[in-house]
């Protein structure tokens, strides 16, 4: 077996592809089944989880796919709690970045970057892969990299803003903290723009929407409220700028872009 073929040999721990006896014998030698004893092997356990866009775990097993050096391999499957784990040779694609995604019929998946693990010992947690209902861009890919503290800020802000008597000033503080910690947090920028608009601070709201769009131009949900507010404020330059990407990402936004570019002011919808 060549080194290239051996390097791309992966073990799916949840669903072993060989017999227990084969695994037992070869794992005692420190390498996965099928890898020649002369081939250096540096195993790293990769762990993570898969979650649905609106919360919770998928009700059925989800295949975990690894895209690396032009190949796409099935490397694992989730358990009933949405978690996955597989063993990976840390010498694979040395100096390159591979991507993990989830595969489930009817859903689209975010991608999680998995850098070269050369020198990594033990295990690495790659975080959460999210599944949406088949419409790409409903989940912000860059937002998936937000640290836990920023995620907590966003969660608190949403609860404060959703109360029967919204506490917008407190929500504003939480959102400002979230984007200050992680400026690629497109979902937080979107919420920040909405809160600022409700506080009648349109210039700051437009800036927040713009920051979110720059952070993740493929995040569909940023465009509509941003364009509506820009239309209300007669900010035609912003409309033209944002609509260039908006129509490419979501063709259904073509109408609002056409209307906004030619109309005067209109009451925005937040």
C-alpha positions in Angstrom: 0.0 0.0 0.0 1.4 3.4 -0.9 1.8 6.1 1.7 -0.9 8.3 0.1 -3.4 5.4 0.3 -2.3 4.6 3.9 -2.5 8.2 5.0 -6.2 8.4 4.0 -7.2 5.3 5.9 -9.5 6.4 8.7 -11.3 4.5 11.5 -14.9 5.2 12.1 -15.2 4.3 15.8 -19.0 4.4 15.9 -19.4 1.9 13.0 -16.2 -0.2 12.6 -15.7 -1.4 9.1 -13.7 -4.4 10.1 -14.0 -7.2 12.6 -13.3 -6.7 16.3 -10.4 -9.2 16.1 -8.8 -7.2 13.2 -9.1 -4.0 15.1 -7.8 -5.5 18.3 -4.6 -6.9 16.7 -3.8 -3.8 14.7 -4.7 -1.2 17.3 -2.2 -2.8 19.7 0.4 -2.0 17.1 -0.7 1.7 17.2 -2.3 1.9 13.7 -5.7 1.5 12.0 -6.6 -1.7 10.0 -5.1 -1.8 6.6 -2.0 0.5 7.3 1.2 -1.3 6.8 3.5 -1.7 9.8 6.2 0.2 8.0 4.0 3.3 7.6 4.3 5.9 10.4 0.9 6.5 12.0 0.0 9.3 14.5 -3.6 8.7 15.7 -5.7 11.6 16.9 -9.2 11.2 18.2 -11.5 13.8 16.6 -14.7 14.5 18.5 -17.6 16.9 17.8 -21.3 17.1 17.5 -24.1 17.8 15.0 -27.1 20.1 15.9 -30.2 21.3 14.1 -30.4 25.0 13.2 -33.3 25.7 15.6 -31.8 23.6 18.4 -31.7 20.0 19.4 -30.1 17.0 17.8 -31.1 15.1 14.7 -33.5 12.3 15.4 -31.5 9.9 13.2 -27.8 9.1 12.7 -26.0 11.6 10.5 -23.0 10.7 8.4 -19.8 12.7 9.0 -17.9 13.6 5.8 -14.2 14.7 5.5 -13.1 16.8 2.5 -9.4 16.7 2.2 -6.9 17.1 -0.7 -9.7 16.6 -3.3 -11.2 13.5 -1.6 -14.5 13.2 0.2 -14.6 10.4 2.7 -17.3 9.1 5.1 -15.4 9.0 8.4 -18.1 8.7 11.1 -21.7 8.7 12.2 -23.4 10.5 15.1 -24.8 8.7 18.1 -28.3 9.3 19.6 -27.1 12.5 21.2 -25.7 14.0 18.0 -22.1 13.3 18.9 -19.4 11.8 16.8 -15.9 10.5 17.2 -13.3 9.0 14.8 -9.6 8.4 14.6 -7.5 10.4 12.2 -3.9 10.1 11.1 -2.4 13.5 12.1 0.1 13.3 9.2 -2.7 13.6 6.6 -2.6 16.7 4.4 0.3 18.2 6.4 0.2 21.9 5.9 -3.3 21.8 4.5 -6.8 22.5 5.9 -9.5 19.8 5.7 -13.2 20.4 6.2 -15.8 18.3 8.1 -19.5 18.4 7.2 -22.6 16.4 8.0 -24.8 14.5 5.5 -28.5 14.0 6.0 -31.1 13.9 3.3 -33.2 17.2 3.1 -30.7 19.2 5.0 -27.7 21.4 4.2 -24.6 21.5 6.4 -22.1 24.0 7.7 -18.5 23.1 7.3 -16.0 23.0 10.1 -12.3 23.6 9.3 -9.9 21.0 10.6 -6.3 22.3 10.3 -3.3 20.0 10.1 -3.1 18.0 13.3 0.6 17.3 13.0 2.1 17.3 16.5 -1.4 17.0 18.1 -1.6 14.4 20.9 -4.6 12.6 22.2 -7.8 14.2 20.9 -9.2 17.4 19.5 -12.8 18.8 19.7 -13.8 20.5 16.4 -17.1 21.9 17.8 -20.6 21.7 16.3 -21.7 21.2 12.8 -25.1 22.6 12.1 -27.8 21.3 9.8 -30.4 23.7 8.2 -33.6 22.7 6.4 -32.0 22.5 3.0 -31.8 26.3 2.3 -28.0 27.2 2.2 -27.0 30.3 4.0 -29.7 30.2 6.7 -26.8 29.4 9.1 -23.8 31.7 9.3 -20.7 29.6 8.7 -18.4 32.2 10.3 -20.7 32.3 13.4 -20.0 28.7 14.0 -16.6 29.7 15.2 -17.8 32.0 17.9 -16.4 31.2 21.4 -18.7 30.0 24.1 -18.8 33.3 26.0 -19.9 35.2 22.9 -22.6 32.6 22.3 -23.8 33.1 25.8 -24.0 36.9 25.2 -26.1 36.3 22.1 -28.4 33.9 23.8 -29.0 36.3 26.7 -29.6 39.2 24.3 -32.2 37.3 22.4 -34.1 36.4 25.6 -34.0 40.1 26.7 -35.2 41.3 23.4 -38.0 38.7 23.2 -39.6 39.6 26.5 -43.2 41.0 26.6 -41.5 44.2 27.7 -38.2 44.0 25.9 -35.1 45.1 27.7 -33.3 46.5 24.6 -30.6 48.5 26.4 -29.5 45.3 28.3 -29.7 43.3 25.1 -27.6 45.9 23.4 -24.8 45.5 26.0 -24.8 41.7 25.5 -24.6 42.0 21.7 -21.8 44.6 21.8 -19.8 42.3 24.1 -20.4 39.4 21.6 -19.1 41.2 18.6 -16.3 42.8 20.5 -15.0 39.3 21.4 -15.6 37.8 17.9 -16.0 40.3 15.1 -17.0 37.5 12.6 -20.1 36.8 14.6 -22.6 37.6 11.7 -25.6 36.3 13.7 -24.8 38.7 16.6 -24.3 41.6 14.2 -27.7 40.9 12.7 -29.3 41.0 16.1 -27.4 44.1 17.0 -28.6 45.9 13.9 -32.2 45.0 14.8 -31.9 46.2 18.4 -30.3 49.5 17.3 -33.1 50.0 14.8 -35.7 49.5 17.5 -33.9 52.0 19.7 -34.2 54.5 16.8 -30.4 54.6 16.1 -30.5 53.9 12.4 -27.0 55.0 11.4 -25.5 52.6 14.0 -28.0 49.9 13.0 -26.9 50.2 9.3 -23.3 50.0 10.4 -24.0 46.8 12.4 -25.8 45.2 9.5 -22.9 46.1 7.2 -20.4 44.5 9.6 -22.5 41.3 9.6 -22.6 41.2 5.9 -18.9 41.7 5.7 -18.3 39.0 8.3 -20.3 36.4 6.3 -21.6 37.5 2.8 -23.4 34.1 2.4 -25.6 34.6 5.5 -29.0 35.2 3.8 -30.8 36.5 6.9 -28.7 39.6 7.1 -29.8 41.2 3.8 -33.5 41.8 4.1 -33.6 43.9 7.3 -30.4 45.7 6.2 -31.9 46.6 2.8 -35.2 47.7 4.3 -33.6 50.0 6.8 -31.3 51.4 4.1 -34.4 52.1 2.0 -36.1 53.9 4.9 -33.0 56.0 5.4 -32.6 56.7 1.6 -29.2 55.1 1.7 -29.1 54.1 -1.9 -25.3 53.6 -2.0 -25.7 50.9 0.7 -28.7 49.3 -1.1 -26.7 49.1 -4.4 -23.7 47.7 -2.5 -25.5 45.0 -0.5 -27.8 44.0 -3.4 -24.9 42.9 -5.5 -24.3 40.0 -3.1 -27.8 39.7 -1.9 -29.2 38.6 -5.2 -26.4 36.2 -5.8 -26.9 34.6 -2.4 -30.7 34.6 -2.5 -32.4 35.3 -5.8 -35.7 35.9 -4.0 -34.2 39.2 -2.8 -34.2 40.5 -6.4 -37.6 42.2 -6.0 -36.9 44.0 -2.8 -33.6 45.2 -4.3 -35.3 46.5 -7.4 -38.0 48.2 -5.3 -35.6 49.7 -2.9 -33.3 51.1 -5.6 -36.2 52.9 -7.3 -38.4 53.8 -4.3 -38.3 56.7 -1.9 -38.6 55.9 1.7 -40.7 53.1 3.3 -41.3 51.9 6.7 -38.8 49.2 7.6 -39.6 45.8 9.0 -37.4 44.7 11.8 
